[in-house]
Amino acid sequence: MELGADGVLMNTAIAGATDPGAMAEAMNHAVRAGTLAYTAGRIQRKLYATASSPIEGKI
C-alpha cells in the first residue's frame, strides 16, 4: 500500500488458512496498523547517528 497499490489480493492466505475468519481479521489489523504507522510519521532524519538512550548516570 505504501507503494501506491489500492488493493492486495489475499485470497490464498485467507482461503488456505486453518481458520479463514481469523486470518481475514489478522489481515485487517495489519492494514490498519500499517496505516496508523504511516500517519504517525517517521522520526526526523539526521546526518549522523546518535544514541537514543544516554549513557550518563546508567553505570
C-alpha positions in Angstrom: 0.0 0.0 0.0 2.9 2.3 0.7 4.0 1.7 -2.9 0.6 3.0 -4.2 -1.4 -0.1 -4.5 -5.1 0.4 -3.9 -5.7 -3.2 -3.1 -3.9 -6.5 -2.5 -5.2 -10.0 -3.4 -5.1 -12.1 -0.2 -7.3 -15.0 -1.3 -4.6 -17.7 -1.0 -3.6 -16.6 2.5 -7.2 -16.4 3.7 -8.6 -19.4 1.9 -5.7 -21.7 2.8 -5.7 -20.8 6.5 -6.9 -23.3 9.1 -9.2 -20.5 10.4 -10.1 -18.2 7.4 -12.1 -15.8 9.6 -9.2 -15.3 12.0 -6.7 -14.8 9.0 -9.0 -12.2 7.5 -9.2 -10.4 10.8 -5.4 -10.6 11.1 -5.0 -9.0 7.7 -7.5 -6.3 8.6 -5.4 -5.5 11.7 -2.2 -5.5 9.6 -3.6 -3.0 7.2 -4.9 -0.8 10.0 -1.5 -0.9 11.8 0.3 0.0 8.6 -2.0 3.0 8.0 -1.6 4.1 11.6 2.2 3.8 11.5 2.3 5.8 8.2 0.1 8.6 9.5 2.1 8.8 12.8 5.1 9.9 10.7 8.7 8.9 10.8 11.3 10.3 13.1 13.4 13.1 11.7 16.4 12.1 9.6 19.8 13.0 10.9 23.1 13.4 9.1 24.9 11.3 11.7 23.7 8.5 14.0 23.2 9.4 17.7 22.4 7.2 20.7 18.7 7.3 21.6 19.5 6.5 25.3 22.0 8.5 27.3 24.9 6.6 28.9 25.5 9.1 31.6 24.2 8.0 35.0 23.4 4.5 33.9 26.6 2.7 35.0 
